[in-house]
């Protein structure tokens, strides 16, 4: 690794041909907050950056670093790429275990990207299962750990309504019969919604507070619709599913990859974290946290923050004029995936706000993310800079990742749970 702002990294070797991706420039400060400073886009034709740490995992006794006043312990270890978390009413914890499955490589950069992600354990054989974790003696560690469901299709989102358990597969939502306290579900599912699979593959789920509707995040197929908008129909969106009628409709669009979702309780607004487009620079544009309104359009692929036009895309001036500016910038390429609301008093020193699991970058000259952060809220809106809850997932030299945080959730006992897909763990954060 060269210094003085240069990056020259060998990222793949295929058939004896080495792909070398090079970017020259000074790393800008992170674009974070209500009014972020976003650098101008990198000139067209500049080769994109690839940089990703090699997955190492946690050695015995090694754990993430909690913020002052907090402590962390392993709620469960030895999982297989856990991504999301659902806490059931009886206190059982479910985690969906799945991996990204790359499509066909269309160019040298795709080949390099897939090789890089494989080295970082971001792709490979998908476990395609959900595990159940039960802490029956309430000591903060799950003594029951077993497969709850198997042979799924890249599961991610989960939700329970009465005796029906919903799972977001990459190609749609299936409903399964559930009995309280059950340690397995083996009955076949019934499809209630269908989505185009692949691409940004996660299908997050969240119930409305009255449990009438499910909201599902469906990411784009591509980076900036380079295969045409017909391929993106119904994607880069949040869908609303009427559970009684089993019908689905688009709720909000122009959200390149909306993953985690959460309700803000004082206003009743739906919030989400969105992974923005690649290829414009380290901080251009930033990933973001935003409220989501019915019928809202948020810019993708035509524009980003502040209706800044992406001139790589054939434009639609009418949609650009409608684009809603996101609420809070989270920095470029942080891969902010997990989201949950954390009420004041859950962790000492933290008020009301949103917890975000930042999976971490793979496509910028200095890595970003690889942490769990907290964004404080006042009167239903973000009110200050993010604060770290958990760090230490990345080695100081940025060569290795011990873990990568994804889903976040509040356990029945009030602890914060964090899914770590490289560490194959669920971490539990409480007061020190």
C-alpha positions in Angstrom: 0.0 0.0 0.0 1.5 3.3 -1.1 1.2 6.5 1.0 0.4 10.1 0.3 -3.1 9.4 -1.0 -2.1 6.8 -3.5 -3.8 3.4 -3.7 -2.3 0.6 -5.8 -3.8 -2.7 -4.8 -3.7 -6.1 -6.5 -7.3 -7.3 -6.1 -7.6 -10.4 -8.2 -5.6 -12.9 -10.2 -7.6 -14.9 -12.8 -6.0 -17.2 -15.3 -2.6 -15.6 -14.7 -4.0 -12.1 -15.4 -3.7 -9.7 -12.5 -6.2 -6.9 -12.3 -4.8 -3.7 -10.8 -7.2 -0.9 -9.6 -5.5 2.4 -9.0 -6.9 5.7 -7.6 -5.0 8.8 -6.9 -6.3 11.5 -4.5 -6.5 12.8 -1.0 -9.1 11.1 1.3 -11.8 13.7 2.1 -13.4 14.0 5.5 -16.5 11.8 6.0 -19.8 13.3 4.7 -21.8 12.9 7.9 -24.8 14.7 9.4 -27.7 16.9 8.5 -25.7 19.2 6.2 -22.7 17.1 4.9 -19.9 18.4 2.8 -20.1 16.2 -0.3 -17.1 16.4 -2.7 -17.6 16.8 -6.4 -18.0 13.5 -8.3 -14.9 11.8 -9.6 -14.4 12.4 -13.3 -16.0 9.8 -15.6 -13.6 7.2 -16.9 -11.6 7.1 -13.6 -11.1 3.5 -12.5 -13.1 2.6 -9.3 -11.3 1.7 -6.1 -11.4 -1.8 -4.7 -10.1 -2.3 -1.1 -11.4 -4.8 1.4 -9.8 -6.4 4.4 -9.2 -10.2 4.5 -11.7 -11.9 6.8 -9.9 -13.2 9.8 -12.6 -13.8 12.5 -12.2 -13.5 16.2 -9.4 -15.4 18.1 -10.2 -16.8 21.6 -10.9 -14.0 24.1 -10.9 -11.3 21.4 -14.1 -9.3 21.1 -15.3 -5.9 19.7 -14.6 -2.8 21.8 -17.6 -1.2 23.5 -17.9 2.5 24.2 -17.1 3.7 27.7 -19.7 2.6 30.3 -20.7 -0.4 28.2 -19.6 -4.1 28.1 -20.0 -6.7 25.4 -20.2 -10.5 25.6 -20.9 -13.2 23.0 -24.6 -14.1 23.1 -23.9 -16.9 20.5 -20.9 -18.0 18.5 -20.3 -20.6 15.7 -23.1 -19.4 13.5 -22.9 -19.4 9.7 -22.8 -15.8 8.4 -25.6 -14.3 10.5 -27.1 -11.2 8.9 -30.4 -10.2 10.6 -32.0 -10.6 14.0 -35.6 -11.0 15.1 -36.6 -11.1 18.8 -39.8 -13.1 19.4 -42.4 -12.2 22.1 -41.2 -15.1 24.3 -37.6 -13.8 24.2 -36.3 -16.3 21.7 -33.8 -14.7 19.2 -33.8 -15.7 15.6 -31.0 -14.9 13.2 -31.1 -15.3 9.4 -27.9 -16.8 7.9 -27.3 -16.2 4.2 -24.6 -14.9 1.7 -24.5 -12.8 -1.4 -24.4 -14.9 -4.6 -22.6 -13.1 -7.4 -24.0 -13.1 -10.9 -22.1 -13.4 -14.1 -18.9 -11.3 -14.3 -19.3 -8.9 -17.3 -15.9 -7.2 -17.2 -12.5 -7.2 -15.5 -13.8 -5.0 -12.7 -16.6 -7.5 -11.9 -14.0 -10.3 -11.8 -11.9 -8.3 -9.4 -14.8 -7.4 -7.3 -16.1 -11.0 -6.9 -12.5 -12.2 -6.0 -12.2 -9.4 -3.5 -15.5 -10.2 -1.8 -14.7 -13.9 -1.7 -11.5 -13.2 0.2 -13.5 -11.1 2.6 -16.0 -13.9 3.2 -18.7 -11.6 1.7 -19.7 -14.3 -0.9 -19.6 -18.0 -1.1 -22.0 -20.9 -0.3 -25.1 -19.5 1.3 -26.3 -21.2 4.5 -29.9 -20.4 3.6 -31.2 -21.0 7.1 -32.5 -19.4 10.3 -31.1 -20.3 13.7 -32.9 -20.0 17.0 -31.1 -18.9 20.2 -32.6 -19.2 23.6 -31.2 -17.9 26.9 -33.5 -19.9 29.3 -31.4 -19.1 32.4 -31.1 -15.4 31.6 -27.3 -15.3 32.0 -26.8 -13.4 28.8 -25.6 -16.4 26.7 -27.8 -18.6 24.6 -27.5 -22.2 25.8 -29.9 -23.4 23.2 -28.6 -22.8 19.6 -30.0 -24.8 16.7 -31.4 -24.6 13.2 -34.9 -23.2 13.2 -35.6 -23.3 9.5 -33.5 -24.6 6.6 -33.4 -24.9 2.8 -34.5 -21.2 2.4 -33.7 -18.9 -0.5 -31.3 -16.2 0.9 -33.5 -15.3 3.9 -33.1 -12.0 5.6 -36.2 -10.2 7.0 -38.4 -11.9 9.6 -41.7 -11.0 11.3 -44.2 -12.8 13.5 -48.0 -12.0 13.6 -49.9 -14.4 15.9 -49.3 -17.9 14.7 -47.9 -16.8 11.3 -44.1 -16.3 10.8 -43.0 -14.3 7.7 -39.7 -14.7 6.0 -38.3 -12.4 3.4 -36.5 -14.5 0.8 -34.7 -12.9 -2.1 -37.5 -13.7 -4.4 -40.5 -12.9 -2.2 -42.2 -13.3 1.2 -43.4 -16.6 2.5 -45.7 -17.3 5.4 -45.2 -20.3 7.7 -47.3 -21.7 10.6 -45.7 -21.0 14.0 -46.4 -22.3 17.5 -45.2 -20.3 20.5 -42.0 -21.8 22.0 -41.4 -24.0 18.9 -37.7 -24.7 18.2 -38.2 -25.6 14.6 -40.5 -24.9 11.6 -40.6 -27.7 9.0 -44.0 -27.0 7.3 -43.8 -25.5 3.8 -44.3 -21.8 3.3 -47.1 -20.0 1.5 -46.0 -17.2 -0.9 -47.7 -13.9 -0.2 -45.5 -11.6 -2.2 -43.1 -11.9 -5.1 -39.9 -9.9 -5.9 -37.2 -10.1 -8.5 -34.3 -12.0 -7.0 -30.6 -11.3 -7.0 -28.7 -8.0 -7.3 -29.0 -6.3 -3.9 -30.5 -9.4 -2.5 -31.6 -8.7 1.0 -35.4 -8.4 1.7 -35.8 -6.7 5.1 -39.2 -6.8 6.8 -40.9 -4.7 9.4 -44.5 -4.8 10.7 -46.7 -1.8 10.9 -47.6 -1.0 14.6 -51.1 -2.2 14.0 -49.8 -5.4 12.4 -51.9 -4.9 9.3 -49.0 -4.4 6.9 -45.5 -5.6 6.2 -42.9 -3.3 4.7 -40.2 -4.9 2.6 -37.0 -3.3 1.3 -36.0 -4.4 -2.2 -32.7 -3.1 -3.5 -31.7 -2.4 -7.1 -30.4 -5.0 -9.5 -27.3 -2.9 -10.4 -25.3 0.2 -9.4 -26.9 2.9 -11.6 -29.4 1.0 -13.8 -26.6 0.3 -16.3 -28.7 -2.7 -17.7 -31.7 -0.4 -18.3 -34.7 0.6 -16.2 -36.7 -2.4 -17.3 -34.4 -4.6 -15.2 -35.1 -2.3 -12.3 -38.9 -2.4 -12.4 -40.2 -2.9 -8.8 -36.7 -2.5 -7.3 -34.8 0.2 -5.4 -38.0 0.5 -3.4 -39.9 -0.2 -0.2 -43.0 -2.3 -0.7 -46.2 -2.4 1.4 -47.9 -5.8 1.8 -51.5 -6.0 3.1 -51.5 -9.1 5.2 -55.3 -9.6 5.1 -55.6 -9.2 1.4 -52.2 -10.5 0.6 -51.6 -7.8 -2.0 -48.5 -5.6 -2.5 -47.9 -2.1 -3.7 -45.0 0.3 -4.0 -44.7 2.5 -0.9 -41.5 4.5 -1.7 -39.1 4.4 -4.6 -35.7 5.8 -5.7 -34.0 4.1 -2.7 -31.0 2.3 -4.2 -30.7 -0.3 -1.5 -32.9 0.3 1.6 -32.0 -2.4 4.1 -32.7 -1.8 7.8 -36.0 -0.2 8.7 -37.4 1.1 12.0 -40.3 3.1 13.4 -39.7 6.4 15.2 -42.3 6.2 18.0 -43.1 9.8 18.7 -44.1 10.6 15.1 -44.9 7.1 13.9 -42.7 7.6 10.8 -40.9 4.8 9.0 -37.1 5.3 8.8 -34.5 3.3 6.7 -30.8 3.2 6.0 -29.8 3.3 2.3 -26.6 2.2 0.6 -25.9 4.7 -2.2 -24.2 4.3 -5.6 -20.6 3.5 -6.4 -17.9 4.9 -8.6 -18.1 8.7 -7.8 -15.6 8.9 -5.0 -14.8 8.0 -1.4 -17.5 10.3 0.0 -19.7 10.9 -3.0 -22.5 10.3 -2.4 -22.9 9.3 1.3 -25.0 6.5 2.5 -27.9 7.9 4.6 -30.6 7.5 7.2 -33.9 8.9 6.2 -37.6 9.0 7.0 -39.8 7.5 4.3 -43.1 8.9 3.2 -45.8 7.1 1.2 -45.3 7.9 -2.5 -41.9 9.5 -1.9 -39.1 9.3 -4.5 -35.5 9.6 -3.2 -33.5 10.1 -6.4 -32.0 6.8 -7.6 -30.6 6.4 -10.2 -31.0 9.9 -11.6 -29.6 12.0 -8.8 -28.4 11.9 -5.2 -28.3 14.2 -2.1 -29.6 17.7 -2.9 -30.9 16.6 -6.4 -27.3 16.4 -7.6 -27.6 14.8 -11.1 -25.5 11.7 -11.8 -24.5 12.4 -15.4 -23.6 8.8 -16.0 -27.4 8.1 -16.2 -29.9 9.0 -18.9 -31.9 11.7 -17.1 -35.6 12.2 -16.2 -36.0 15.8 -15.2 -39.5 15.3 -13.8 -38.3 12.7 -11.3 -35.2 14.7 -10.4 -37.5 17.6 -9.5 -39.5 15.3 -7.2 -36.6 13.8 -5.4 -36.7 14.1 -1.6 -33.4 14.9 0.1 -32.5 12.3 2.8 -32.4 13.4 6.4 -29.0 12.4 7.7 -25.7 11.4 5.9 -23.8 8.5 7.3 -20.5 8.8 5.2 -19.6 7.2 1.9 -19.8 3.5 1.4 -20.2 2.6 5.1 -22.7 -0.2 4.0 -25.1 0.8 6.8 -27.3 -2.3 6.9 -28.9 -2.8 10.3 -31.3 -0.4 12.0 -33.3 -0.3 15.2 -34.9 2.2 17.5 -33.3 2.4 20.9 -35.2 4.2 23.6 -33.5 6.4 26.2 -32.2 4.4 29.1 -31.5 1.2 27.2 -27.8 1.8 27.5 -26.3 4.3 30.0 -25.4 7.7 28.6 -27.5 7.2 25.4 -30.9 8.9 24.9 -33.5 8.2 22.3 -32.2 7.4 18.8 -31.3 4.9 16.1 -28.7 2.2 16.3 -27.0 1.4 12.9 -24.9 -1.6 12.1 -22.3 -0.5 9.5 -21.0 -3.5 7.6 -18.1 -1.6 6.1 -16.7 -0.4 2.8 -15.0 -2.4 0.0 -14.7 0.4 -2.6 -12.8 3.4 -1.2 -9.2 4.2 -0.5 -9.6 4.4 3.3 -12.1 2.0 4.8 -15.3 3.3 6.4 -17.9 1.7 8.6 -17.0 -1.6 10.5 -18.7 -0.3 13.6 -22.1 0.0 15.4 -23.1 3.6 15.8 -25.9 5.6 17.5 -27.6 8.7 16.0 -29.4 10.7 18.7 -33.0 11.9 18.1 -35.0 14.8 19.6 -38.6 15.5 18.7 -38.6 12.7 16.1 -35.5 14.0 14.1 -31.7 13.4 14.2 -30.2 15.9 16.6 -26.4 15.4 16.7 -23.4 13.6 15.4 -23.2 9.8 15.5 -21.6 8.1 18.5 -19.8 4.8 18.5 -21.3 1.8 20.4 -19.0 -1.0 19.2 -15.7 -0.7 17.3 -12.7 -2.9 16.9 -14.0 -5.0 14.0 -11.1 -3.9 11.8 -7.4 -4.3 12.4 -5.4 -1.0 12.8 -3.6 -1.5 9.5 -6.9 -2.2 7.7 -5.6 -5.5 6.4 -8.0 -7.8 8.3 -11.6 -7.8 9.5 -12.3 -9.7 12.7 -16.0 -9.1 12.2 -18.5 -7.1 10.3 -21.7 -5.9 12.0 -25.0 -6.2 10.2 -28.4 -6.5 12.0 -29.2 -4.9 15.3 -32.1 -5.4 17.7 -33.2 -4.9 21.3 -33.5 -8.1 23.2 -36.4 -8.9 25.6 -34.1 -8.0 28.6 -33.2 -4.6 27.0 -29.7 -5.6 25.8 -28.6 -4.5 22.4 -27.9 -7.5 20.0 -25.6 -7.2 17.0 -25.2 -9.8 14.2 -21.6 -10.2 13.0 -21.4 -12.1 9.7 -17.6 -12.5 9.5 -17.2 -13.3 13.2 -20.2 -15.8 13.0 -21.5 -14.3 16.2 -24.3 -12.4 17.9 -22.9 -9.9 20.3 -24.7 -8.6 23.4 -24.1 -5.0 24.6 -25.2 -3.9 28.1 -24.2 -1.5 30.8 -20.7 -2.1 32.3 
